[in-house]
Amino acid sequence: MTRDYLLERRIAGLKQFDDAIRLLSAAVGSGPEAAKGELKAQFEELKKSRNDFVTQIDKQVAAL
């Protein structure tokens, strides 16, 4: 039961991260030059947060 819940949260979380990553990627591609550096930094931080999220959920599932 806990495993199923964690796997459902993993799927839902990944969808949210992936939606945000797509939006931010589009902003990086079409944003003004003056903002691209900050947008790229936010994009990289978001990707790192996504990877951290997956790692933590996977560790919790593996511990069950």
N, C-alpha and C positions, 0 to 999 in steps of 0.2 A: 504494500500500500504506500509506504513512504517512498519506495523506489519509483513507483508510478507517478506520484506527485512530483518528485524531483525531475523526472524526465519530462513531464508536462510543463513544468516551470522552465526547463532548459529550452524547450521548443518555443514557448511564448517569449522568453527573454531574447532568444536569437532573432526571432521575427522583429521585435522592437529594435534591437541593435541594428539589424540589417536594413530596416526601413530608414533609420537615422543615418546610417553610413551612406546609403544611396542619395539621400537628400544633401548631405554635407559634401559628398563627392561632386554632385551637380553644382553646388555653390562654389566649390573650388574651381571647377571648370569654367563657370560663367561669371564669377564675381569680379569686382574691380581689382585691378592690379595691386592697389594699395592695401587691399584686405587679404590677398592670397596667402601671405605668410602666416597670418593668424588663423585663417581657415584651414590651411594645411596642418598647422600644429594641433588644432582642435580635431581634425580628421584622424591624425595619428594617435592622439589621446583616446579617442572613441574606439579605434581599433584595438588598442591596448586594453581598454576596459572590457571590451567584448571577449578578448582572449582570456583575461583574468576571470570573468564570469564563467566561461565554459570550463576552465581549469578547476575552479572551486566546486561547481556542480558535479563535475566528473569525479572529483575526489570524494565528495559526499556519497555519490552513488557507489563508488568502488568500496567504500568503507562499510556498506550494508551487507 
